[in-house]
Amino acid sequence: MNNSKPLSPFTFRLSPKFRFLLLAFCFLLSPILTRAASILIPMDEEQKDHLKSYGIAFWTLKNGQEVDWLLNYRGGSFMMQYQQKIEDECKIRGVSYEVCQRTCVTAPAFLLVIFYLFLL
């Protein structure tokens, strides 16, 4: 008599060898994922001039770049892909900004994949 639970159609097991290869691939891929950086323009009390911050977001959009509006983070902050000319424009206009490595955006998802691999 088999005492193991029947597997649901959504459950599968990875062989230890495949799990190791997948984990190694994730670690080899991590430097590529973490290379890019972003510029975060906070809209909380740290920001010196909120109107100029909106101007930076508009200027970035006008130059064909994508801007993410983080509604529930630090007063509705803006995040965009790092470019030296955007950083220079923030300095010229006196807008507070932070250069954030891509790990602050991708690390939670990457850690979930690793955690899931060890649970299987």
N, C-alpha and C positions, 0 to 999 in steps of 0.2 A: 504494500500500500504506500502510495506517495503522499508525504505530509506537506509538501511544498504548496504554496498558494498558486492558483492558476494566474497566469499573467493576463492583464487586460490588453486589449488591442493597442493601447497607447504606451505600453511599457515594453522596453527592450533592454537587453544587457549588452554591454560592450566587452569584448574580450580584453584581458589585461594588456596584451600586446598592442591592440588598436588604441586603447585608452592612453597608453604611454606615448605612442606616436602622435596622437592628437594633442596631448599635453605639450610635447616637445615642439610641435608645430605652433601652438599658441605662444610659447615662450620665444620662439624664433621670430614670430610675427610682431611681437610687442614693440620692438624698436621702431618698426615702420609705423605702427599706429600712434606712437607717442612722439613722433618727430615734429608734427605740425603744432603750432601754437595759436592761441586766440587772444584777442584784445577784449577785455571786459570793461565796460564803462558803467560804473555803479550809479544808481539814481537815488541813493539814500543820503543820509546826512553828511557822508564823506565827500559828496560831490560839491564842488565850489560853485558852479554855474550850470543849473539844469537846462536852461534854454540853449546854451552853447553845446551841451551834450546832445540834445535833439538835432542841432545843426550838424554835428559830426555824423550822426546816424543818417541824416538826409544826404550829406555830402558823399558818404560811402555808397549809399544806394544810387545816387546820381552817377557815380563812377563805375557802375555795373557790378558792384560786389553785393553779396548777400549779408543781411543783418538779421540776427535773431533777437527778438524782444522777449526777455525773460520776465514775464508778468509778475510772478510770485517770488522773485528773488531780488532782494536788496532794492526794493522800491520800483521794480520794473526796469532792471538793467538791460543794457544792450551788449550783445556779444557778436563779434565778427572775426573772420579769419585774419591772422596777423599779417600785416604788411608794414614795411618801414614807413611808407608815406602816410599811412593812417596814424601811426605813432607820432610822426613828426607833426601832423596836423593837430593832434591832441595837445602837443606841447606848445605849438604856436597859439592856439586858442585858449590855453589855460584850463583844459578839461582834465579832471582826474581820471586815470585809467590804470588797469592792471594787465600785465602780460601773463596769461595763464597757459601753462603747458597743456597739451591735449589730454594728458592723463587725468586731469580733473574732470574731463567730460567722458572719457572712454573707460576709465579704470573700474567703475562699478560694474559695468556690463562684462568686462573681461574677468573680474573676480567671480561673478556669477557663473560664467562658463567653467572656470576651474573648480568651483565648489560643486557644480552639477556633475562634473566628471568624477570627482571623488565619491559622490553618493551612489553612482551606478555600480 
